[in-house]
């Protein structure tokens, strides 16, 4: 009995992966083993950085809120402590957006907290 290999499926699998790494530099785009390793490593970085992105954005929001509150003589930690004590339930993303784009509304929040 002749040996059966599923060349249609394996070729499709290789072509699919080579399409995914199209645009990469050097042999990463056209050599199967190098491309496979590059793709797997890229997926690891993507998985890790989807989580790190949340961390990075929280830090950015804190920096923006801190810059906004310093204009009115408060530190970030004092502002957040007072805002929680007053029961104002705005998250950091919203506060950072107000501090950047709506300074009058942010000043109203700071005045309500003081």
ZIUR-V605762 format. One record per residue. N is the residue number from 0. SS is DSSP state (a for helix, b for strand, c for the rest). BURIAL is b if it has 16 or more other C-alpha atoms within 10 Angstrom, else e. D_CENTER is the distance of its C-alpha to the mean C-alpha in whole Angstrom. Layout:
BEGIN
n={N	N}
ss={SS	SS}
burial={BURIAL	BURIAL}
d_center={D_CENTER	D_CENTER}
END
This chain:
BEGIN
n={0	1	2	3	4	5	6	7	8	9	10	11	12	13	14	15	16	17	18	19	20	21	22	23	24	25	26	27	28	29	30	31	32	33	34	35	36	37	38	39	40	41	42	43	44	45	46	47	48	49	50	51	52	53	54	55	56	57	58	59	60	61	62	63	64	65	66	67	68	69	70	71	72	73	74	75	76	77	78	79	80	81	82	83	84	85	86	87	88	89	90	91	92	93	94	95	96	97	98	99	100	101	102	103	104	105	106	107	108	109	110	111	112	113}
ss={c	c	c	c	c	c	a	a	a	a	a	a	a	a	a	a	a	a	a	a	c	c	c	c	c	a	a	a	a	c	c	a	a	a	a	a	a	a	a	a	a	a	a	a	a	a	a	a	a	a	a	a	a	a	a	a	a	a	a	a	a	a	a	a	a	a	a	a	a	a	c	c	c	c	c	a	a	a	a	a	a	a	a	a	a	a	c	c	c	c	c	a	a	a	a	a	a	a	a	a	a	c	a	a	a	a	a	a	a	a	a	a	a	c}
burial={e	e	e	e	e	e	e	e	e	e	e	e	e	e	e	e	b	b	e	e	b	e	e	e	e	e	e	b	b	b	e	e	e	e	b	b	e	b	b	e	e	e	e	e	e	e	e	e	e	e	e	e	e	e	e	e	e	e	e	e	b	b	e	b	b	b	b	b	b	e	e	e	e	b	b	b	e	e	b	b	e	b	b	e	e	e	e	e	e	e	e	b	b	e	b	b	e	b	b	e	e	e	e	e	e	b	b	e	b	b	e	e	b	e}
d_center={55	52	49	46	43	40	40	38	35	35	35	32	30	30	30	27	25	26	25	21	22	24	23	22	25	28	29	25	26	30	31	30	30	27	25	25	24	21	20	20	18	15	15	15	12	10	11	10	7	5	7	6	3	5	8	7	7	10	11	11	13	15	16	17	19	21	22	23	25	26	28	30	31	29	26	23	24	27	26	23	27	29	26	26	30	31	29	26	24	21	17	15	13	17	18	16	17	20	21	19	21	24	25	29	27	25	28	30	28	28	32	32	30	33}
END
